[in-house]
Amino acid sequence: MCRPGSRGSCCRGLRRWTVRDIRCIGAGHLSSGVASPNPGQPAELRVLVAAGADLQLPSQRDQITPLAHAMSKGHSEIAEVLNDALKADRPSKRVANRRLLAAAERGDATAAALAIRAGANLETRDERRRSPLLLAVTKGRLAVARLLVYLGADPDALDERHDTPWLVTGVTGSVDMLEVLLPARPDLRIRNRFGGTSLSPASERGYVDYVRRVVPPASISTT
């Protein structure tokens, strides 16, 4: 018998119901743990949707979403309920943009990916004209920065202080973040509001490893 959130059962609690929970519904188990007289009844799924069930989280084993599983098993009524719920739950572009900015700043790559999937603009800006990539670089959020670069985020996007994601790497001195941004081919000659490149703050602050990575070996004197 299934009980929401119970360890070792096929159910995981109202906000974590996924593919396996549809199997529970199909098997005739109610969320209360009482057997349903009508296996596969979509009315039970509507209760989960109303309670805030996560409709897009795939199963850990096969990475199939509830909708995909319902369609593959021919549960047309369940698929219809999920389709309607997903359409109603889709955030506006403005909301998706705000979620992406917040996820980038706190380092939540999963939330960032979901916001992008919901329609967020990779180059959206906050009130200080900072892009998601700039926020991720400033806070040292490697996973989010890697995701954004992979999807094509601009490493040279300027904010209101004339900072860019690339220029900020010189301020933080993070070689790891530098390596994440290099595949995006940032402009290494771009200058900050003080007229210096990323090497200026890095040199001033003594980031030796950073300077060695940015400066071509041939230009380093050995005398």
C-alpha positions in Angstrom: 0.0 0.0 0.0 1.4 3.4 -0.9 1.8 6.2 1.6 3.1 9.6 0.4 6.6 10.2 1.4 7.0 6.8 3.1 10.5 5.3 2.8 10.8 2.2 0.7 7.4 2.8 -1.0 6.6 3.8 -4.5 5.4 7.2 -3.4 7.5 10.3 -2.4 5.1 12.9 -1.0 2.8 15.4 -2.7 5.6 17.6 -4.1 7.7 14.8 -5.4 5.1 12.6 -7.2 6.6 11.5 -10.5 6.6 8.5 -12.8 6.4 5.8 -10.1 3.4 7.6 -8.6 1.4 7.3 -11.9 2.1 3.6 -11.6 0.6 3.8 -8.1 -2.5 5.5 -9.5 -2.7 2.9 -12.3 -2.5 0.2 -9.7 -5.4 1.7 -7.8 -3.7 3.2 -4.7 -5.0 6.5 -3.3 -2.6 9.0 -1.7 -4.3 8.2 1.6 -3.1 4.6 1.3 -6.6 3.3 0.6 -7.2 1.2 -2.4 -9.2 2.9 -5.2 -12.1 1.0 -6.7 -11.3 2.5 -10.1 -7.6 1.8 -11.0 -6.2 4.5 -13.3 -8.8 7.1 -12.2 -7.5 10.6 -13.3 -9.5 12.2 -10.5 -6.8 11.1 -8.1 -4.1 12.7 -10.3 -6.1 16.0 -10.2 -5.8 16.0 -6.4 -2.0 15.7 -6.7 -1.9 18.5 -9.2 -3.9 20.8 -7.0 -1.7 20.0 -4.0 1.4 21.2 -6.0 2.8 17.9 -7.3 6.0 18.3 -9.4 4.9 17.5 -12.9 8.2 17.9 -14.7 10.6 16.0 -12.5 11.7 12.8 -14.3 12.2 9.5 -12.6 15.7 8.9 -11.3 16.1 5.5 -13.0 14.9 6.0 -16.6 14.6 9.9 -16.7 11.0 9.7 -18.0 8.5 12.5 -17.1 5.0 11.6 -15.8 3.5 12.8 -19.1 5.8 10.7 -21.2 5.1 7.6 -19.1 1.3 8.1 -19.2 1.4 8.5 -23.0 3.6 5.5 -23.5 1.2 3.4 -21.4 -1.9 4.7 -23.3 -3.4 6.5 -20.2 -5.0 9.2 -22.4 -7.1 10.7 -19.6 -4.1 11.0 -17.3 -2.1 12.5 -20.2 -4.8 15.0 -20.7 -4.8 16.0 -17.1 -1.1 16.5 -17.1 -1.1 18.4 -20.3 -3.7 20.8 -19.0 -1.9 21.3 -15.7 1.5 21.9 -17.5 -0.1 24.6 -19.7 -1.7 26.3 -16.7 1.5 26.1 -14.7 3.8 27.6 -17.3 5.2 30.9 -16.0 5.2 34.1 -18.0 8.5 35.1 -19.6 9.0 37.8 -17.0 8.6 35.3 -14.2 10.9 32.8 -15.9 13.6 35.5 -16.3 13.4 36.4 -12.6 13.7 32.7 -11.7 16.8 32.4 -13.9 18.4 35.4 -12.3 17.7 34.1 -8.8 18.9 30.6 -9.6 22.1 32.0 -11.1 22.9 34.0 -8.0 22.2 31.2 -5.5 23.9 28.6 -7.7 21.0 26.3 -8.4 21.7 24.8 -11.8 18.6 22.7 -11.8 16.4 25.7 -11.2 18.3 27.6 -13.8 17.7 24.9 -16.4 14.0 24.7 -15.6 13.7 28.5 -15.9 15.4 28.4 -19.3 13.1 25.5 -20.4 10.2 27.7 -19.3 11.3 30.4 -21.7 13.8 32.6 -19.7 16.1 34.7 -21.8 19.8 33.8 -21.3 20.7 37.5 -21.5 18.0 38.8 -19.2 19.1 41.5 -16.8 18.4 42.5 -13.2 17.9 46.0 -12.0 21.7 46.6 -12.2 21.9 45.3 -15.8 23.7 42.1 -14.6 23.1 39.0 -16.7 22.6 35.5 -15.2 26.2 34.6 -16.2 27.6 37.7 -14.6 25.7 36.9 -11.3 27.0 33.3 -11.5 30.6 34.4 -12.0 30.4 37.0 -9.3 29.2 34.4 -6.8 31.5 31.7 -8.0 28.6 29.4 -9.1 30.5 27.1 -11.4 27.7 24.7 -12.2 25.4 27.4 -13.3 28.1 29.2 -15.2 29.0 26.0 -17.0 25.3 25.5 -18.0 24.9 29.1 -19.2 28.1 29.0 -21.3 27.1 25.7 -22.8 23.8 27.2 -23.9 25.5 30.2 -25.4 25.5 33.0 -22.8 27.6 36.0 -23.6 30.8 36.3 -21.6 31.2 39.9 -22.6 27.7 41.1 -21.5 28.1 44.6 -19.9 26.3 45.7 -16.8 25.7 49.3 -15.6 29.2 49.4 -14.0 30.9 48.3 -17.3 31.7 44.9 -15.8 31.4 41.7 -17.8 31.5 38.0 -16.7 35.0 37.8 -18.1 36.2 41.0 -16.4 34.9 39.7 -13.1 37.1 36.6 -13.3 40.1 39.0 -12.9 38.6 40.4 -9.8 37.8 37.1 -8.2 41.0 35.4 -9.5 39.1 32.1 -10.0 41.0 29.9 -12.4 38.2 27.4 -12.3 35.7 30.0 -13.5 38.2 31.3 -16.1 38.3 27.8 -17.5 34.6 27.6 -17.7 34.4 30.9 -19.6 37.2 30.4 -22.1 35.2 28.1 -24.4 32.8 31.0 -24.9 35.7 32.9 -26.4 35.5 36.1 -24.3 37.2 39.3 -25.5 40.5 39.2 -23.5 41.1 42.8 -24.5 37.9 44.3 -23.2 38.5 47.0 -20.6 36.7 47.8 -17.3 35.5 51.2 -16.2 39.1 52.0 -15.0 40.6 51.2 -18.4 42.2 47.9 -17.5 41.7 44.4 -18.8 41.0 41.4 -16.5 44.7 41.2 -15.8 44.8 44.6 -14.0 42.9 43.6 -10.9 44.4 40.1 -11.0 47.9 41.5 -11.0 47.1 44.0 -8.3 45.7 41.3 -6.1 48.4 38.8 -6.7 46.5 36.1 -8.5 49.6 34.4 -9.9 47.8 31.3 -11.3 45.2 33.5 -13.0 47.8 35.7 -14.7 49.8 32.6 -15.8 46.7 31.1 -17.4 45.7 34.3 -19.3 49.1 35.5 -20.4 50.6 33.5 -23.4 53.7 31.7 -22.3 55.8 33.3 -25.1 55.1 36.7 -23.7 56.5 35.9 -20.2 60.2 36.8 -19.9 62.5 34.2 -18.4 65.3 36.7 -17.7 
